[in-house]
Amino acid sequence: MTLRTIEKISKALGDINRLKILSAIQSGGERLECSTVISLLDISQPSVSHHIKKLVDAGLIEPQKEGRFYYYSLNKEVLDDYLEALKTL
């Protein structure tokens, strides 16, 4: 994993709302619909979309579209690689 990738993931993890989204996905059966995230965090839909985009761009979550709904799941491989990369710094 490159230092740029580590930086991007670290920045994505540097916001409490993004950490809450990751936690919600993990506790929600590893897959969560966007509207569920909105109701859990009690923040506006545009804010949730912004945070989800940052997490997707960092590779931490993966979107799956079903019909007109998006579901998000953790990308455990990226999380594991990130933790290993941090250990080697």
PETAPE-V803440 format. One record per residue. N is the residue number from 1. RES is the residue in one small letter. D_FIRST is the distance of its C-alpha to the first C-alpha in Angstrom with 1 decimal. Layout:
BEGIN
N:RES:D_FIRST  N:RES:D_FIRST
END
This chain:
BEGIN
1:m:0.0  2:t:3.8  3:l:6.7  4:r:8.3  5:t:6.4  6:i:7.0  7:e:10.3  8:k:11.1  9:i:10.8  10:s:12.6  11:k:15.3  12:a:15.8  13:l:16.4  14:g:18.7  15:d:21.7  16:i:24.1  17:n:25.0  18:r:21.4  19:l:21.3  20:k:24.7  21:i:23.6  22:l:20.8  23:s:23.5  24:a:26.1  25:i:24.0  26:q:23.4  27:s:27.1  28:g:28.4  29:g:27.8  30:e:24.2  31:r:25.4  32:l:27.1  33:e:29.1  34:c:28.8  35:s:32.4  36:t:31.9  37:v:29.2  38:i:31.7  39:s:34.4  40:l:32.3  41:l:31.0  42:d:34.3  43:i:32.7  44:s:33.5  45:q:32.1  46:p:30.7  47:s:28.8  48:v:27.4  49:s:26.4  50:h:24.7  51:h:22.6  52:i:21.8  53:k:20.7  54:k:18.2  55:l:16.9  56:v:16.8  57:d:15.2  58:a:12.2  59:g:12.2  60:l:13.7  61:i:16.9  62:e:18.4  63:p:21.8  64:q:24.6  65:k:27.8  66:e:31.1  67:g:34.1  68:r:33.9  69:f:31.7  70:y:27.9  71:y:26.4  72:y:23.0  73:s:21.1  74:l:18.0  75:n:14.9  76:k:14.5  77:e:11.8  78:v:9.4  79:l:11.2  80:d:10.9  81:d:7.2  82:y:7.4  83:l:10.3  84:e:9.1  85:a:6.5  86:l:9.7  87:k:11.8  88:t:10.5  89:l:11.1
END
